[in-house]
Amino acid sequence: VFLSLQLFGTIVWILVASTQVPLPLLQGWVMFVAVTAWFLSIVFLSLFLFGYANRIAVNWNQADFIFHGATFVFYFGAFLLQAATTSLHHFPRKFNSTTQERILSGREYNISIAASV
C-alpha cells in the first residue's frame, strides 16, 4: 500500500509540476498534499523496514487507519481543486484582453485531467 502511495504521489508531482500553474493557490494545495503524503508514507515505510515499529508502543493498525483516512480526505480535496482548475480551461487568461489565449493550453488541459484522475 505504501509503495502505491509513493508511485501515485510521484506521478501527481510530475503532472502538476509540468503545467504552467495558472492558479497557484489551487494547485499549490495539490502539490502540498502530494508532497506531504509522499513524505509521511516514506516515514511509515522506513519505520517498518528498519524495525522501529516493534520498538515503539503504538497501535499501528489504528495509526495506519488514521493516516490513510486523513490522506483520503486531503487527496479528495486536492482532487476537487485540481478538477476545478481543469474546468476553467476555456476562460481567457486575461479577461480584458482581445487575444484568445486560454488559461490552459490543449496540452496543459490534458495533463491537468491526468493529474485530477
Biopython code that builds the backbone (N, CA, C, O; Angstrom):
import numpy as np
from Bio.PDB.StructureBuilder import StructureBuilder

atoms = [
    (1, "VAL", "N", (0.830, -1.186, 0.000)),
    (1, "VAL", "CA", (0.000, 0.000, 0.000)),
    (1, "VAL", "C", (0.875, 1.251, 0.000)),
    (1, "VAL", "O", (0.597, 2.217, -0.712)),
    (2, "PHE", "N", (1.946, 1.222, 0.814)),
    (2, "PHE", "CA", (2.807, 2.400, 0.889)),
    (2, "PHE", "C", (3.538, 2.640, -0.426)),
    (2, "PHE", "O", (3.753, 3.785, -0.822)),
    (3, "LEU", "N", (3.921, 1.551, -1.105)),
    (3, "LEU", "CA", (4.604, 1.726, -2.380)),
    (3, "LEU", "C", (3.675, 2.312, -3.436)),
    (3, "LEU", "O", (4.115, 3.075, -4.296)),
    (4, "SER", "N", (2.390, 1.958, -3.377)),
    (4, "SER", "CA", (1.454, 2.556, -4.332)),
    (4, "SER", "C", (1.271, 4.047, -4.047)),
    (4, "SER", "O", (1.115, 4.841, -4.975)),
    (5, "LEU", "N", (1.290, 4.434, -2.757)),
    (5, "LEU", "CA", (1.237, 5.863, -2.423)),
    (5, "LEU", "C", (2.448, 6.596, -2.975)),
    (5, "LEU", "O", (2.336, 7.720, -3.463)),
    (6, "GLN", "N", (3.616, 5.947, -2.894)),
    (6, "GLN", "CA", (4.836, 6.559, -3.427)),
    (6, "GLN", "C", (4.708, 6.767, -4.931)),
    (6, "GLN", "O", (5.019, 7.838, -5.454)),
    (7, "LEU", "N", (4.248, 5.734, -5.611)),
    (7, "LEU", "CA", (4.140, 5.797, -7.062)),
    (7, "LEU", "C", (3.147, 6.866, -7.505)),
    (7, "LEU", "O", (3.480, 7.723, -8.325)),
    (8, "PHE", "N", (1.938, 6.821, -6.970)),
    (8, "PHE", "CA", (0.918, 7.775, -7.398)),
    (8, "PHE", "C", (1.222, 9.196, -6.924)),
    (8, "PHE", "O", (0.926, 10.158, -7.633)),
    (9, "GLY", "N", (1.803, 9.340, -5.748)),
    (9, "GLY", "CA", (2.212, 10.662, -5.279)),
    (9, "GLY", "C", (3.258, 11.280, -6.190)),
    (9, "GLY", "O", (3.213, 12.476, -6.477)),
    (10, "THR", "N", (4.201, 10.462, -6.643)),
    (10, "THR", "CA", (5.233, 10.944, -7.560)),
    (10, "THR", "C", (4.622, 11.330, -8.901)),
    (10, "THR", "O", (5.008, 12.339, -9.491)),
    (11, "ILE", "N", (3.672, 10.535, -9.385)),
    (11, "ILE", "CA", (3.014, 10.857, -10.654)),
    (11, "ILE", "C", (2.259, 12.183, -10.545)),
    (11, "ILE", "O", (2.305, 12.994, -11.469)),
    (12, "VAL", "N", (1.563, 12.411, -9.423)),
    (12, "VAL", "CA", (0.859, 13.683, -9.237)),
    (12, "VAL", "C", (1.846, 14.838, -9.236)),
    (12, "VAL", "O", (1.582, 15.876, -9.842)),
    (13, "TRP", "N", (2.989, 14.672, -8.560)),
    (13, "TRP", "CA", (4.017, 15.722, -8.564)),
    (13, "TRP", "C", (4.414, 16.060, -9.984)),
    (13, "TRP", "O", (4.445, 17.228, -10.372)),
    (14, "ILE", "N", (4.716, 15.030, -10.757)),
    (14, "ILE", "CA", (5.202, 15.242, -12.116)),
    (14, "ILE", "C", (4.144, 15.938, -12.969)),
    (14, "ILE", "O", (4.448, 16.889, -13.690)),
    (15, "LEU", "N", (2.909, 15.466, -12.886)),
    (15, "LEU", "CA", (1.854, 16.033, -13.723)),
    (15, "LEU", "C", (1.518, 17.467, -13.347)),
    (15, "LEU", "O", (1.372, 18.318, -14.225)),
    (16, "VAL", "N", (1.394, 17.745, -12.059)),
    (16, "VAL", "CA", (1.061, 19.111, -11.644)),
    (16, "VAL", "C", (2.241, 20.044, -11.905)),
    (16, "VAL", "O", (2.051, 21.184, -12.329)),
    (17, "ALA", "N", (3.453, 19.565, -11.653)),
    (17, "ALA", "CA", (4.628, 20.405, -11.858)),
    (17, "ALA", "C", (4.888, 20.685, -13.331)),
    (17, "ALA", "O", (5.560, 21.664, -13.656)),
    (18, "SER", "N", (4.374, 19.851, -14.230)),
    (18, "SER", "CA", (4.623, 20.071, -15.654)),
    (18, "SER", "C", (3.661, 21.084, -16.267)),
    (18, "SER", "O", (3.846, 21.479, -17.419)),
    (19, "THR", "N", (2.642, 21.513, -15.531)),
    (19, "THR", "CA", (1.748, 22.546, -16.045)),
    (19, "THR", "C", (2.321, 23.919, -15.711)),
    (19, "THR", "O", (3.283, 24.026, -14.950)),
    (20, "GLN", "N", (1.736, 24.957, -16.274)),
    (20, "GLN", "CA", (2.222, 26.315, -16.028)),
    (20, "GLN", "C", (1.626, 26.928, -14.770)),
    (20, "GLN", "O", (1.918, 28.083, -14.457)),
    (21, "VAL", "N", (0.815, 26.200, -14.054)),
    (21, "VAL", "CA", (0.197, 26.620, -12.800)),
    (21, "VAL", "C", (-0.483, 27.985, -12.966)),
    (21, "VAL", "O", (0.005, 28.984, -12.438)),
    (22, "PRO", "N", (-1.603, 28.034, -13.695)),
    (22, "PRO", "CA", (-2.284, 29.306, -13.883)),
    (22, "PRO", "C", (-2.955, 29.809, -12.605)),
    (22, "PRO", "O", (-3.136, 31.016, -12.441)),
    (23, "LEU", "N", (-3.318, 28.924, -11.717)),
    (23, "LEU", "CA", (-3.939, 29.298, -10.445)),
    (23, "LEU", "C", (-3.081, 28.728, -9.311)),
    (23, "LEU", "O", (-3.370, 27.639, -8.814)),
    (24, "PRO", "N", (-2.036, 29.443, -8.896)),
    (24, "PRO", "CA", (-1.071, 28.890, -7.945)),
    (24, "PRO", "C", (-1.676, 28.476, -6.602)),
    (24, "PRO", "O", (-1.214, 27.510, -5.994)),
    (25, "LEU", "N", (-2.687, 29.181, -6.136)),
    (25, "LEU", "CA", (-3.269, 28.840, -4.844)),
    (25, "LEU", "C", (-3.908, 27.457, -4.880)),
    (25, "LEU", "O", (-3.716, 26.659, -3.963)),
    (26, "LEU", "N", (-4.658, 27.174, -5.921)),
    (26, "LEU", "CA", (-5.320, 25.877, -6.032)),
    (26, "LEU", "C", (-4.314, 24.756, -6.234)),
    (26, "LEU", "O", (-4.342, 23.759, -5.514)),
    (27, "GLN", "N", (-3.445, 24.909, -7.190)),
    (27, "GLN", "CA", (-2.509, 23.850, -7.492)),
    (27, "GLN", "C", (-1.385, 23.772, -6.464)),
    (27, "GLN", "O", (-0.728, 22.738, -6.347)),
    (28, "GLY", "N", (-1.160, 24.836, -5.730)),
    (28, "GLY", "CA", (-0.200, 24.776, -4.624)),
    (28, "GLY", "C", (-0.676, 23.829, -3.540)),
    (28, "GLY", "O", (0.123, 23.099, -2.954)),
    (29, "TRP", "N", (-1.977, 23.836, -3.270)),
    (29, "TRP", "CA", (-2.535, 22.906, -2.289)),
    (29, "TRP", "C", (-2.400, 21.467, -2.778)),
    (29, "TRP", "O", (-2.095, 20.571, -1.991)),
    (30, "VAL", "N", (-2.625, 21.243, -4.062)),
    (30, "VAL", "CA", (-2.475, 19.903, -4.626)),
    (30, "VAL", "C", (-1.039, 19.416, -4.427)),
    (30, "VAL", "O", (-0.820, 18.279, -4.011)),
    (31, "MET", "N", (-0.074, 20.265, -4.719)),
    (31, "MET", "CA", (1.324, 19.877, -4.541)),
    (31, "MET", "C", (1.653, 19.672, -3.066)),
    (31, "MET", "O", (2.395, 18.749, -2.731)),
    (32, "PHE", "N", (1.126, 20.503, -2.186)),
    (32, "PHE", "CA", (1.372, 20.343, -0.754)),
    (32, "PHE", "C", (0.870, 18.983, -0.269)),
    (32, "PHE", "O", (1.569, 18.285, 0.466)),
    (33, "VAL", "N", (-0.332, 18.614, -0.679)),
    (33, "VAL", "CA", (-0.907, 17.328, -0.266)),
    (33, "VAL", "C", (-0.070, 16.181, -0.820)),
    (33, "VAL", "O", (0.230, 15.231, -0.096)),
    (34, "ALA", "N", (0.305, 16.256, -2.080)),
    (34, "ALA", "CA", (1.090, 15.176, -2.686)),
    (34, "ALA", "C", (2.447, 15.029, -2.011)),
    (34, "ALA", "O", (2.874, 13.914, -1.713)),
    (35, "VAL", "N", (3.123, 16.137, -1.768)),
    (35, "VAL", "CA", (4.448, 16.089, -1.145)),
    (35, "VAL", "C", (4.351, 15.604, 0.298)),
    (35, "VAL", "O", (5.156, 14.776, 0.726)),
    (36, "THR", "N", (3.383, 16.105, 1.049)),
    (36, "THR", "CA", (3.233, 15.709, 2.448)),
    (36, "THR", "C", (2.873, 14.229, 2.569)),
    (36, "THR", "O", (3.455, 13.523, 3.391)),
    (37, "ALA", "N", (1.933, 13.755, 1.774)),
    (37, "ALA", "CA", (1.556, 12.338, 1.821)),
    (37, "ALA", "C", (2.723, 11.459, 1.397)),
    (37, "ALA", "O", (2.945, 10.399, 1.982)),
    (38, "TRP", "N", (3.463, 11.886, 0.393)),
    (38, "TRP", "CA", (4.628, 11.127, -0.068)),
    (38, "TRP", "C", (5.665, 11.040, 1.037)),
    (38, "TRP", "O", (6.191, 9.961, 1.310)),
    (39, "PHE", "N", (5.962, 12.154, 1.669)),
    (39, "PHE", "CA", (6.967, 12.177, 2.740)),
    (39, "PHE", "C", (6.534, 11.324, 3.932)),
    (39, "PHE", "O", (7.329, 10.542, 4.453)),
    (40, "LEU", "N", (5.279, 11.467, 4.368)),
    (40, "LEU", "CA", (4.809, 10.689, 5.515)),
    (40, "LEU", "C", (4.750, 9.193, 5.215)),
    (40, "LEU", "O", (5.001, 8.380, 6.104)),
    (41, "SER", "N", (4.428, 8.821, 3.998)),
    (41, "SER", "CA", (4.437, 7.401, 3.667)),
    (41, "SER", "C", (5.862, 6.852, 3.628)),
    (41, "SER", "O", (6.077, 5.681, 3.941)),
    (42, "ILE", "N", (6.836, 7.679, 3.248)),
    (42, "ILE", "CA", (8.253, 7.275, 3.329)),
    (42, "ILE", "C", (8.638, 7.051, 4.789)),
    (42, "ILE", "O", (9.348, 6.095, 5.103)),
    (43, "VAL", "N", (8.179, 7.919, 5.677)),
    (43, "VAL", "CA", (8.471, 7.765, 7.105)),
    (43, "VAL", "C", (7.870, 6.470, 7.634)),
    (43, "VAL", "O", (8.551, 5.709, 8.321)),
    (44, "PHE", "N", (6.607, 6.210, 7.324)),
    (44, "PHE", "CA", (5.966, 4.962, 7.752)),
    (44, "PHE", "C", (6.702, 3.749, 7.188)),
    (44, "PHE", "O", (6.967, 2.790, 7.913)),
    (45, "LEU", "N", (7.025, 3.786, 5.921)),
    (45, "LEU", "CA", (7.719, 2.672, 5.291)),
    (45, "LEU", "C", (9.073, 2.434, 5.953)),
    (45, "LEU", "O", (9.461, 1.289, 6.185)),
    (46, "SER", "N", (9.783, 3.502, 6.254)),
    (46, "SER", "CA", (11.086, 3.371, 6.924)),
    (46, "SER", "C", (10.937, 2.781, 8.323)),
    (46, "SER", "O", (11.752, 1.957, 8.739)),
    (47, "LEU", "N", (9.904, 3.195, 9.048)),
    (47, "LEU", "CA", (9.670, 2.634, 10.379)),
    (47, "LEU", "C", (9.493, 1.126, 10.323)),
    (47, "LEU", "O", (10.006, 0.404, 11.177)),
    (48, "PHE", "N", (8.780, 0.659, 9.334)),
    (48, "PHE", "CA", (8.546, -0.778, 9.225)),
    (48, "PHE", "C", (9.753, -1.516, 8.661)),
    (48, "PHE", "O", (10.072, -2.613, 9.119)),
    (49, "LEU", "N", (10.425, -0.936, 7.677)),
    (49, "LEU", "CA", (11.585, -1.612, 7.074)),
    (49, "LEU", "C", (12.743, -1.761, 8.046)),
    (49, "LEU", "O", (13.415, -2.792, 8.051)),
    (50, "PHE", "N", (12.986, -0.753, 8.864)),
    (50, "PHE", "CA", (14.128, -0.787, 9.767)),
    (50, "PHE", "C", (13.779, -1.326, 11.149)),
    (50, "PHE", "O", (14.628, -1.310, 12.040)),
    (51, "GLY", "N", (12.566, -1.798, 11.348)),
    (51, "GLY", "CA", (12.182, -2.464, 12.586)),
    (51, "GLY", "C", (11.851, -1.550, 13.747)),
    (51, "GLY", "O", (11.708, -2.026, 14.874)),
    (52, "TYR", "N", (11.725, -0.263, 13.512)),
    (52, "TYR", "CA", (11.392, 0.648, 14.610)),
    (52, "TYR", "C", (9.949, 0.486, 15.067)),
    (52, "TYR", "O", (9.609, 0.878, 16.183)),
    (53, "ALA", "N", (9.112, -0.076, 14.236)),
    (53, "ALA", "CA", (7.707, -0.262, 14.597)),
    (53, "ALA", "C", (7.564, -1.220, 15.776)),
    (53, "ALA", "O", (6.625, -1.100, 16.563)),
    (54, "ASN", "N", (8.483, -2.162, 15.901)),
    (54, "ASN", "CA", (8.439, -3.107, 17.021)),
    (54, "ASN", "C", (8.883, -2.460, 18.326)),
    (54, "ASN", "O", (8.509, -2.926, 19.402)),
    (55, "ARG", "N", (9.658, -1.418, 18.248)),
    (55, "ARG", "CA", (10.195, -0.752, 19.442)),
    (55, "ARG", "C", (9.287, 0.342, 19.974)),
    (55, "ARG", "O", (9.406, 0.726, 21.137)),
    (56, "ILE", "N", (8.390, 0.846, 19.154)),
    (56, "ILE", "CA", (7.512, 1.944, 19.547)),
    (56, "ILE", "C", (6.151, 1.357, 19.905)),
    (56, "ILE", "O", (5.526, 0.672, 19.095)),
    (57, "ALA", "N", (5.703, 1.633, 21.121)),
    (57, "ALA", "CA", (4.424, 1.086, 21.606)),
    (57, "ALA", "C", (3.259, 1.936, 21.096)),
    (57, "ALA", "O", (2.753, 2.813, 21.798)),
    (58, "VAL", "N", (2.849, 1.656, 19.864)),
    (58, "VAL", "CA", (1.744, 2.362, 19.236)),
    (58, "VAL", "C", (0.852, 1.313, 18.589)),
    (58, "VAL", "O", (1.342, 0.304, 18.082)),
    (59, "ASN", "N", (-0.442, 1.546, 18.606)),
    (59, "ASN", "CA", (-1.356, 0.677, 17.889)),
    (59, "ASN", "C", (-1.220, 1.006, 16.400)),
    (59, "ASN", "O", (-1.827, 1.961, 15.915)),
    (60, "TRP", "N", (-0.422, 0.213, 15.679)),
    (60, "TRP", "CA", (-0.092, 0.529, 14.292)),
    (60, "TRP", "C", (-1.287, 0.364, 13.361)),
    (60, "TRP", "O", (-1.368, 1.027, 12.327)),
    (61, "ASN", "N", (-2.211, -0.516, 13.726)),
    (61, "ASN", "CA", (-3.425, -0.635, 12.903)),
    (61, "ASN", "C", (-4.232, 0.660, 12.953)),
    (61, "ASN", "O", (-4.726, 1.132, 11.930)),
    (62, "GLN", "N", (-4.358, 1.222, 14.141)),
    (62, "GLN", "CA", (-5.096, 2.468, 14.286)),
    (62, "GLN", "C", (-4.338, 3.621, 13.624)),
    (62, "GLN", "O", (-4.946, 4.467, 12.969)),
    (63, "ALA", "N", (-3.021, 3.656, 13.793)),
    (63, "ALA", "CA", (-2.221, 4.714, 13.166)),
    (63, "ALA", "C", (-2.321, 4.637, 11.642)),
    (63, "ALA", "O", (-2.418, 5.661, 10.966)),
    (64, "ASP", "N", (-2.297, 3.415, 11.110)),
    (64, "ASP", "CA", (-2.421, 3.223, 9.668)),
    (64, "ASP", "C", (-3.798, 3.667, 9.181)),
    (64, "ASP", "O", (-3.913, 4.312, 8.139)),
    (65, "PHE", "N", (-4.839, 3.322, 9.933)),
    (65, "PHE", "CA", (-6.199, 3.719, 9.574)),
    (65, "PHE", "C", (-6.344, 5.243, 9.575)),
    (65, "PHE", "O", (-6.922, 5.818, 8.653)),
    (66, "ILE", "N", (-5.819, 5.883, 10.605)),
    (66, "ILE", "CA", (-5.895, 7.352, 10.703)),
    (66, "ILE", "C", (-5.105, 8.005, 9.568)),
    (66, "ILE", "O", (-5.572, 8.963, 8.951)),
    (67, "PHE", "N", (-3.915, 7.485, 9.299)),
    (67, "PHE", "CA", (-3.083, 8.046, 8.232)),
    (67, "PHE", "C", (-3.792, 7.951, 6.887)),
    (67, "PHE", "O", (-3.867, 8.935, 6.151)),
    (68, "HIS", "N", (-4.312, 6.766, 6.563)),
    (68, "HIS", "CA", (-4.963, 6.604, 5.271)),
    (68, "HIS", "C", (-6.288, 7.360, 5.199)),
    (68, "HIS", "O", (-6.661, 7.841, 4.129)),
    (69, "GLY", "N", (-6.997, 7.473, 6.309)),
    (69, "GLY", "CA", (-8.222, 8.275, 6.320)),
    (69, "GLY", "C", (-7.932, 9.740, 6.072)),
    (69, "GLY", "O", (-8.611, 10.384, 5.272)),
    (70, "ALA", "N", (-6.924, 10.274, 6.754)),
    (70, "ALA", "CA", (-6.547, 11.679, 6.559)),
    (70, "ALA", "C", (-6.016, 11.903, 5.142)),
    (70, "ALA", "O", (-6.321, 12.916, 4.512)),
    (71, "THR", "N", (-5.226, 10.957, 4.650)),
    (71, "THR", "CA", (-4.700, 11.078, 3.294)),
    (71, "THR", "C", (-5.834, 11.083, 2.272)),
    (71, "THR", "O", (-5.796, 11.837, 1.300)),
    (72, "PHE", "N", (-6.852, 10.232, 2.496)),
    (72, "PHE", "CA", (-8.002, 10.219, 1.593)),
    (72, "PHE", "C", (-8.710, 11.565, 1.587)),
    (72, "PHE", "O", (-9.045, 12.086, 0.523)),
    (73, "VAL", "N", (-8.938, 12.130, 2.764)),
    (73, "VAL", "CA", (-9.647, 13.410, 2.845)),
    (73, "VAL", "C", (-8.854, 14.507, 2.130)),
    (73, "VAL", "O", (-9.421, 15.283, 1.361)),
    (74, "PHE", "N", (-7.542, 14.572, 2.383)),
    (74, "PHE", "CA", (-6.728, 15.611, 1.759)),
    (74, "PHE", "C", (-6.597, 15.402, 0.247)),
    (74, "PHE", "O", (-6.655, 16.365, -0.518)),
    (75, "TYR", "N", (-6.419, 14.150, -0.185)),
    (75, "TYR", "CA", (-6.333, 13.892, -1.620)),
    (75, "TYR", "C", (-7.666, 14.172, -2.313)),
    (75, "TYR", "O", (-7.684, 14.641, -3.451)),
    (76, "PHE", "N", (-8.777, 13.890, -1.641)),
    (76, "PHE", "CA", (-10.075, 14.193, -2.246)),
    (76, "PHE", "C", (-10.246, 15.703, -2.404)),
    (76, "PHE", "O", (-10.732, 16.170, -3.434)),
    (77, "GLY", "N", (-9.847, 16.466, -1.384)),
    (77, "GLY", "CA", (-9.884, 17.926, -1.500)),
    (77, "GLY", "C", (-8.966, 18.420, -2.600)),
    (77, "GLY", "O", (-9.321, 19.334, -3.344)),
    (78, "ALA", "N", (-7.778, 17.818, -2.710)),
    (78, "ALA", "CA", (-6.848, 18.197, -3.775)),
    (78, "ALA", "C", (-7.424, 17.849, -5.141)),
    (78, "ALA", "O", (-7.260, 18.604, -6.100)),
    (79, "PHE", "N", (-8.101, 16.700, -5.230)),
    (79, "PHE", "CA", (-8.756, 16.330, -6.485)),
    (79, "PHE", "C", (-9.797, 17.364, -6.886)),
    (79, "PHE", "O", (-9.864, 17.761, -8.049)),
    (80, "LEU", "N", (-10.611, 17.802, -5.926)),
    (80, "LEU", "CA", (-11.636, 18.797, -6.238)),
    (80, "LEU", "C", (-11.011, 20.097, -6.737)),
    (80, "LEU", "O", (-11.507, 20.697, -7.691)),
    (81, "LEU", "N", (-9.934, 20.531, -6.102)),
    (81, "LEU", "CA", (-9.277, 21.774, -6.536)),
    (81, "LEU", "C", (-8.629, 21.620, -7.908)),
    (81, "LEU", "O", (-8.715, 22.519, -8.745)),
    (82, "GLN", "N", (-7.976, 20.474, -8.137)),
    (82, "GLN", "CA", (-7.353, 20.243, -9.440)),
    (82, "GLN", "C", (-8.418, 20.136, -10.526)),
    (82, "GLN", "O", (-8.228, 20.647, -11.630)),
    (83, "ALA", "N", (-9.533, 19.481, -10.228)),
    (83, "ALA", "CA", (-10.621, 19.376, -11.196)),
    (83, "ALA", "C", (-11.243, 20.745, -11.462)),
    (83, "ALA", "O", (-11.626, 21.043, -12.593)),
    (84, "ALA", "N", (-11.344, 21.579, -10.427)),
    (84, "ALA", "CA", (-11.871, 22.937, -10.614)),
    (84, "ALA", "C", (-10.946, 23.747, -11.512)),
    (84, "ALA", "O", (-11.409, 24.499, -12.370)),
    (85, "THR", "N", (-9.644, 23.597, -11.317)),
    (85, "THR", "CA", (-8.680, 24.281, -12.182)),
    (85, "THR", "C", (-8.823, 23.805, -13.616)),
    (85, "THR", "O", (-8.778, 24.608, -14.548)),
    (86, "THR", "N", (-8.994, 22.506, -13.796)),
    (86, "THR", "CA", (-9.137, 21.939, -15.134)),
    (86, "THR", "C", (-10.408, 22.438, -15.808)),
    (86, "THR", "O", (-10.416, 22.681, -17.015)),
    (87, "SER", "N", (-11.475, 22.591, -15.045)),
    (87, "SER", "CA", (-12.743, 23.016, -15.643)),
    (87, "SER", "C", (-12.722, 24.470, -16.108)),
    (87, "SER", "O", (-13.607, 24.887, -16.854)),
    (88, "LEU", "N", (-11.739, 25.237, -15.685)),
    (88, "LEU", "CA", (-11.641, 26.641, -16.089)),
    (88, "LEU", "C", (-10.850, 26.838, -17.383)),
    (88, "LEU", "O", (-10.542, 27.972, -17.748)),
    (89, "HIS", "N", (-10.521, 25.759, -18.072)),
    (89, "HIS", "CA", (-9.622, 25.846, -19.225)),
    (89, "HIS", "C", (-10.143, 26.724, -20.351)),
    (89, "HIS", "O", (-9.346, 27.267, -21.116)),
    (90, "HIS", "N", (-11.439, 26.879, -20.476)),
    (90, "HIS", "CA", (-11.978, 27.635, -21.607)),
    (90, "HIS", "C", (-12.026, 29.146, -21.358)),
    (90, "HIS", "O", (-12.314, 29.910, -22.280)),
    (91, "PHE", "N", (-11.751, 29.581, -20.141)),
    (91, "PHE", "CA", (-11.744, 31.013, -19.856)),
    (91, "PHE", "C", (-10.469, 31.660, -20.401)),
    (91, "PHE", "O", (-9.418, 31.021, -20.440)),
    (92, "PRO", "N", (-10.558, 32.917, -20.819)),
    (92, "PRO", "CA", (-9.342, 33.592, -21.294)),
    (92, "PRO", "C", (-8.387, 33.871, -20.137)),
    (92, "PRO", "O", (-8.800, 34.053, -18.992)),
    (93, "ARG", "N", (-7.086, 33.901, -20.474)),
    (93, "ARG", "CA", (-6.062, 34.151, -19.449)),
    (93, "ARG", "C", (-6.205, 35.550, -18.866)),
    (93, "ARG", "O", (-6.104, 35.735, -17.653)),
    (94, "LYS", "N", (-6.440, 36.536, -19.728)),
    (94, "LYS", "CA", (-6.645, 37.915, -19.289)),
    (94, "LYS", "C", (-8.032, 38.332, -19.744)),
    (94, "LYS", "O", (-8.324, 38.329, -20.940)),
    (95, "PHE", "N", (-8.873, 38.685, -18.813)),
    (95, "PHE", "CA", (-10.262, 38.973, -19.150)),
    (95, "PHE", "C", (-10.429, 40.248, -19.974)),
    (95, "PHE", "O", (-11.395, 40.354, -20.729)),
    (96, "ASN", "N", (-9.533, 41.207, -19.858)),
    (96, "ASN", "CA", (-9.650, 42.470, -20.601)),
    (96, "ASN", "C", (-8.869, 42.452, -21.908)),
    (96, "ASN", "O", (-8.762, 43.476, -22.582)),
    (97, "SER", "N", (-8.333, 41.313, -22.263)),
    (97, "SER", "CA", (-7.510, 41.218, -23.459)),
    (97, "SER", "C", (-8.361, 40.822, -24.664)),
    (97, "SER", "O", (-9.397, 40.174, -24.521)),
    (98, "THR", "N", (-7.916, 41.214, -25.832)),
    (98, "THR", "CA", (-8.614, 40.828, -27.055)),
    (98, "THR", "C", (-8.067, 39.522, -27.621)),
    (98, "THR", "O", (-8.655, 38.967, -28.549)),
    (99, "THR", "N", (-6.961, 39.021, -27.088)),
    (99, "THR", "CA", (-6.411, 37.753, -27.571)),
    (99, "THR", "C", (-7.240, 36.594, -27.027)),
    (99, "THR", "O", (-7.931, 36.725, -26.016)),
    (100, "GLN", "N", (-7.159, 35.488, -27.697)),
    (100, "GLN", "CA", (-7.931, 34.312, -27.318)),
    (100, "GLN", "C", (-7.082, 33.288, -26.556)),
    (100, "GLN", "O", (-7.370, 32.092, -26.598)),
    (101, "GLU", "N", (-6.055, 33.744, -25.873)),
    (101, "GLU", "CA", (-5.206, 32.837, -25.103)),
    (101, "GLU", "C", (-6.001, 32.305, -23.902)),
    (101, "GLU", "O", (-6.568, 33.083, -23.134)),
    (102, "ARG", "N", (-6.037, 31.009, -23.751)),
    (102, "ARG", "CA", (-6.806, 30.367, -22.691)),
    (102, "ARG", "C", (-5.962, 30.163, -21.442)),
    (102, "ARG", "O", (-4.734, 30.222, -21.496)),
    (103, "ILE", "N", (-6.632, 29.920, -20.311)),
    (103, "ILE", "CA", (-5.920, 29.661, -19.057)),
    (103, "ILE", "C", (-5.054, 28.417, -19.201)),
    (103, "ILE", "O", (-3.897, 28.415, -18.781)),
    (104, "LEU", "N", (-5.601, 27.365, -19.787)),
    (104, "LEU", "CA", (-4.846, 26.136, -20.022)),
    (104, "LEU", "C", (-4.798, 25.862, -21.515)),
    (104, "LEU", "O", (-5.826, 25.888, -22.192)),
    (105, "SER", "N", (-3.596, 25.598, -22.028)),
    (105, "SER", "CA", (-3.493, 25.199, -23.431)),
    (105, "SER", "C", (-4.007, 23.770, -23.569)),
    (105, "SER", "O", (-4.333, 23.127, -22.571)),
    (106, "GLY", "N", (-4.078, 23.279, -24.782)),
    (106, "GLY", "CA", (-4.571, 21.920, -25.008)),
    (106, "GLY", "C", (-3.735, 20.877, -24.289)),
    (106, "GLY", "O", (-4.274, 19.956, -23.674)),
    (107, "ARG", "N", (-2.419, 21.019, -24.368)),
    (107, "ARG", "CA", (-1.513, 20.077, -23.694)),
    (107, "ARG", "C", (-1.663, 20.165, -22.186)),
    (107, "ARG", "O", (-1.745, 19.139, -21.511)),
    (108, "GLU", "N", (-1.699, 21.384, -21.647)),
    (108, "GLU", "CA", (-1.853, 21.570, -20.197)),
    (108, "GLU", "C", (-3.199, 21.057, -19.712)),
    (108, "GLU", "O", (-3.313, 20.534, -18.603)),
    (109, "TYR", "N", (-4.213, 21.210, -20.548)),
    (109, "TYR", "CA", (-5.541, 20.703, -20.205)),
    (109, "TYR", "C", (-5.503, 19.182, -20.045)),
    (109, "TYR", "O", (-6.064, 18.638, -19.094)),
    (110, "ASN", "N", (-4.843, 18.507, -20.973)),
    (110, "ASN", "CA", (-4.728, 17.047, -20.896)),
    (110, "ASN", "C", (-3.918, 16.614, -19.678)),
    (110, "ASN", "O", (-4.277, 15.640, -19.017)),
    (111, "ILE", "N", (-2.839, 17.316, -19.374)),
    (111, "ILE", "CA", (-2.026, 16.997, -18.203)),
    (111, "ILE", "C", (-2.829, 17.243, -16.934)),
    (111, "ILE", "O", (-2.742, 16.464, -15.985)),
    (112, "SER", "N", (-3.601, 18.308, -16.909)),
    (112, "SER", "CA", (-4.401, 18.620, -15.736)),
    (112, "SER", "C", (-5.502, 17.585, -15.518)),
    (112, "SER", "O", (-5.841, 17.271, -14.377)),
    (113, "ILE", "N", (-6.054, 17.061, -16.594)),
    (113, "ILE", "CA", (-7.032, 15.976, -16.475)),
    (113, "ILE", "C", (-6.370, 14.748, -15.855)),
    (113, "ILE", "O", (-6.930, 14.120, -14.956)),
    (114, "ALA", "N", (-5.182, 14.411, -16.340)),
    (114, "ALA", "CA", (-4.457, 13.250, -15.806)),
    (114, "ALA", "C", (-4.118, 13.451, -14.333)),
    (114, "ALA", "O", (-4.219, 12.514, -13.541)),
    (115, "ALA", "N", (-3.721, 14.657, -13.963)),
    (115, "ALA", "CA", (-3.416, 14.941, -12.551)),
    (115, "ALA", "C", (-4.672, 14.849, -11.687)),
    (115, "ALA", "O", (-4.600, 14.417, -10.536)),
    (116, "SER", "N", (-5.812, 15.247, -12.227)),
    (116, "SER", "CA", (-7.056, 15.139, -11.481)),
    (116, "SER", "C", (-7.416, 13.693, -11.206)),
    (116, "SER", "O", (-7.831, 13.340, -10.103)),
    (117, "VAL", "N", (-7.255, 12.873, -12.208)),
    (117, "VAL", "CA", (-7.596, 11.450, -12.047)),
    (117, "VAL", "C", (-6.613, 10.811, -11.103)),
    (117, "VAL", "O", (-6.713, 9.616, -10.825)),
]
sb = StructureBuilder()
sb.init_structure("model")
sb.init_model(0)
sb.init_chain("A")
sb.init_seg("    ")
for serial, (resi, resn, name, xyz) in enumerate(atoms, 1):
    if name == "N":
        sb.init_residue(resn, " ", resi, " ")
    sb.init_atom(name, np.array(xyz, "f"), 0.0, 1.0, " ", f" {name:<3s}", serial, name[0])
structure = sb.get_structure()
